[in-house]
């Protein structure tokens, strides 16, 4: 469906047992049903995982695995960008440009800096890097 939903099988694939997934999804109402597959809202699953982590009965090894799943779910949710409704067109464009700039990795590989400088001759690399040898100039 979308990146804001997740299925039972996807939760199992992230390392949760059938019991844990059943426990987490038993009180959730599926957001949709497509070809017999229930899609759960990611935010609802995150709330249930946090509630499950607060349980005193959860063994430390299981707690670590569930916490890892929580981190991956939160990372998946971060990939969803909310639209800035109510702003002017220029402000909306500025918002999306900021999001793109925040998510783009900065080139750390000397080869990517060379490729960038060859593509845009007016751009001069400013990192203290010897581009011919790929070694840092320190």
N, C-alpha and C positions, 0 to 999 in steps of 0.2 A: 504494500500500500504506500506508505510514506516513511520518511525517516523519523516521524514522530510516533510510530507504532512499532510493536514488536510481537512476535508470535511465541507460542509455547516452545516450539522447536528451536528458535533462535536463542531463547534463554537456556535451553539444554546445551546448545552448542557453545555457549560461553562458559560452561563448566558447572552449572547447577545440576543437581540430581533431579530425577522425576519427582521425588517427594517434595523437594524444595520449590520446584516450579509450581507444582499443584498447590502447595501451601500459599505461595505468593499470589497465585491467580484465582484462588477459590472465591474471594470476596469481590473480585473485579468484574465489571460488566464490559464485555468486549466492545470495542469501538466499531468493529465491523466483522462480518463473516463472509469470506470469499472462498469458494470451492471447499467448504468444510473446515477451513482454517480460521481460528479466532485471532483477530488482531487486537492487542491491548494498547491503550495509550501509554506511551513511554513515561510520561510524568506520573501516572497512577502506579506503574510498576516501581518507579523510583521511590515513591512514598511507601509502598509495601515493603520494599527491600530495606529501607531505613527502619521501619517498624520492626521487621524481622531481626535486624542487627541489634536492636535494643533488648531482645529476649535474653534472659539470663540462662536459658537452657541450651543455648547454642555453643557447641564445643569450639575451642580456639582455632582448630584447623579448619572447621567449616566456616567460622567467622571470617577468617582470612580469605577464603575462596569467595564468599558472598560479598565481602568488601571489594575484592578485585572486580567482580561483576558490577557492583555499584559504580565504581570508577569508570568502567567502560560504557555504562549506560549514560553517565553524566557527560562523558566525552562525545557520545553520539548525539546527545541533546544539544551540545554546544555547536554542532554543525548546522543546526537549524537557526536561521536568522529571522528575527521578527521584523516585520515591516513597520517603519515609522509613520503610521497613519496620522493625519492631522497636520503634517508639516507641509511647507511649500515644496514644489518640485525640486528646487535647488537644494533645499535642506535634505530632502530624501536622497538625492544623488550624493550629496556630501556624506551622509550617513553610510551609504553602501560603499563608497570609496574608502572610508575609514575602516569598515569591516574587512574589505579586501586587503588593504595594506596591513592590517593587524594579523591576518591569517597567512600572508605570503612569507615563506621563509627567506631570510636574508642569505645571499650567496656566501658560503664559507669555503667552498671548494675553489682553489685558484683557477681551475679550468673554466668554471662557470663565470668567473670574473673576466677572464680573457675572452670567452665567447661573448659576453655582454659588451665588452669594450670594442670588439670587432664589429658587432652588430650596430652599435651606436658610437661612431668615432668621436662625437662631441662629448661623450661621457668618459671621464678619466677616472680609473680606479684610485681611491684614496686610501685604501688599506695599506698598511706597511707590509707589503708582500712582494717578493721578487717573483714576478710572473713567469720568468723564463725557467727558473728551477723549481718553483712551487714551494720554496722554503720561506718561512717568516723572516723578515729583516729585523732582528733584535740586537 
